[in-house]
């Protein structure tokens, strides 16, 4: 595998990592299609923000579903990706890559998987792994970070999906593997929070809704949590699949 690109390897497992780059900062904000009238989209069964037009119980359940991943979602945030999850989750560690003993502790199993993959791509990569509560945090250093991140972060997300499949294959408890590359996710989350705050300010000034660009489930959660701390505004998710996005709107009086 030394001469194969990581994208080719992941695509060989049926994981689509091809996606256009997403804009950052202010470019994440776009005019809402419902600026001139209150949003009337199909949100009743998937409310994410703090809107007041859904029954309390339904809204609370929807918020929990968006902000607190279920066991299946904890295996990956790739809910909008073209991945055959049943097939990927059925893969044994050996068929994903190399022989990863099931009796290794979760953090060591994560490290073993990543080392096997990355060192065969480029021996200059290094991996640090630690368990934090019910999460396994892995940081990748060295090498070509862009090669692991991929367009729009999709190669990194696909690698994270596979790591979750390996770690959770034999675990009674659900552990979430979170992989970062040279602080990429931290910088991304900072940009998302900045965009959320700018959208909130725009909504407060104009009294009109603002849509952000399409985002993954993980990115939407960052935005929803940022908006939840802002006064006079609420956030909701709208759209389907890869077009799913966050809408920021005035809170009901």
N, C-alpha and C positions, 0 to 999 in steps of 0.2 A: 504493500500500500504506500510505500515511500514515494512513488512517483504519481500518486493520485491526489487530486484536489479534494479538500474536505467536502465541498458541495457535491462533487461526483459521488463520493462515498455515501453521503446522506441520501442523495437521489436514488442510488442503487438500492436503498432500503425502502423506497417508495415514499420518501419525504420530499415535498416540493419546497425548495428554498429560494425560488426565484421571485423577487418582488422589487418594485421600483423603490428608490430611496424616498423616505418621508421628509417633508420639510420640517425645520425646527423653529423654535421661537414664535414670533408673531405670525409666521406663515401657517401655523396650526389653526389660526382663527379664520373662519370664512363666514360670510353673511348667512344667517339662518334662513331656510326656505319658508319659515313661518314668522318672519319679522313683522308682517303686517296683520297677522291674526294669531291668536293663541294657538299653540301647537296642538294639533288634533290627530297625531299619528297613532299607530297601533302600539301604545306603550302600556296598556292596562296589565298585560301579563308579564311585563319585564321592566318594572320601574326601579330605577337605581338611585335616584336622588332623594331630596327631602320634600318633594311636591306634596300639596295638600289635597289634590283632587282624587286620590286613591284611598280606599278604606285603610284605616290604620293597620290592621293585621296584614292585609295584602302588601301594603307599602313596606312594612317592616320585614316581611318575608322576602320581598324582592331585593331590598337593600342588603339583607344578609346573603342572598344568593350571589349578588354582584361583588360584594366586598369581602365575603368569607368563602373561599373556594370549597366546594364539596370534595369528597375523597377522590372522585374521578378527575375533577378540575385541578386538584393539588398535584396530580401527576404531570400536568403541563398547563400553561396558559395559552396553548395553541388552539383555542376553540374555533378560530376563524381560518385555520390553516388547512391545506389540502393534504391531510394525513390520514392514512388508514389506521386509526388508533387500535382497533381490535387486533390487527396483524402485528403492529409494533409492540403492543403490550404482551402479546403471546410469544415474542422472541425470547429465547433463552439468552443469558449473558454471553454464552459462547457464540451464538449466531449473530449477536449484535457486533461484538468485536473481541476476540481473544477469549481466554478462559478466566472468568471472574468468579472465584469460589463463593458460594452462597453463605458459607459460615463466617465470612469476614464481617466485622462490624460495618454498619452503613457508611460511615465516613471513609473507612478504608476501601470499601467497595467502590464508592464514588471516585476516590483518588486513583484506584487501580484502573478503572474504566477510562478515565480521562488521560492518564499517563499512556496507556496502550494506544489510544487514538492519536493523541497529539505528538508524542515522541516519534511516531512513525511518519508524521507529516513533516516535522521539523524539530530536531533535537534541542533547539534553543528555547522551546516552550518550557515553562515551569508551572507547577500547580500547587496551591495551598488550600487545604480543606479543613474545616472544623464544623462540629455539630453545635447548633445554637437552638436549644429547645427542641421543637419538632421539625426543624429545618436543618439541612446540610448546606453550608455556604462554601462555595468553591470559587477561588480567584485564579485566573490564568494570567501569567506574566510572560514577557519575552516574545520572541518570534514576531510574525506579522499579525498584529491584532485584527486588522481589517479582514484577513482571511478567515478568522474564526467568527467574527461578528457578522459578516455578510451584508447584503443589501437590506437596509431597513432592519437589521438585527435578526434576520430570519435564519441565518445559518446558526447563530448562537442559540436561538430559540429551539431549533431542531435538535441541536446537540444536547440542550437541557432536557428536552423531551425524552431522548434516549437514555440519558443518565437517570432520569426519574423511573423509567421502565426497568432499568437494571437494579436500582436500589430497592424499589418497592415490590419486586417480583416475589420475594420470599418473606417480606416483613408483615407481621401481624398488625402493626401500627402503620399509619400513613405518614410518611416523611416526605417533605418537599425539598427537592434539590434546587438550589438557586445558584446559577453560574454567572459570574461577571468576568469581563476581560479588560484589565487595565482601567477599571473605574467607569467603563462605558455606561453601564446601567445607572450608576449614581449621577453621572452627568445628564443622561437622558431624563431621569426623574426630576432633576432640578429644572431642566428646560420645560418639562410638562407642568410642573407646579407654577413656574413663571407664566406660562401661557394661560393656565387656569385663572391666576390672579388678574391678569390683564383682561381676560374675558369677563370676569366678574365685575371689574371696574367699568368696562364698556357697557355692560347690561345695566348697572346702577345709573350710569349717566344718561343712557338713551331710553331705558325702559323697554328695550326690545331684546328678543332672544338672539343668541350668538351660537353658531355651530363651530365645533372644532373639526379638524381633519379626521378621517377614519383612523382608528387605533385598535390595537390588540386588547384583549381583556385585561392584561396586566397594566397597560398604559391607561386604560379607562379607569381602573381602580385608583391609580395615583391622582388623576384629575378629580374624581368623585370625592376622595378624601380631602383634597385641598379645598374644593368648593364647600364641603360640609363645615369648614371652619370660617367661611365668609358670611357676613350678614346680608340679608335682603335678597339673596339669590339661591336658586336650587339647580341641581343638575340631573339630567336624565340621559339614558342611552336610546338611540334611534338607529334604524337601518338594519340591514341583514348582512351576515358574513363579513367579508373584508370591507364592506361599506359602513359597518357599524361605527358610530361616532357618539360623542358627548354633545348634548345641547345644554347650554347654560341659559337660564331664563329668570325673570323676576319672581321672587317668592310671592305667593298669594297673600293679599292684604288680610 
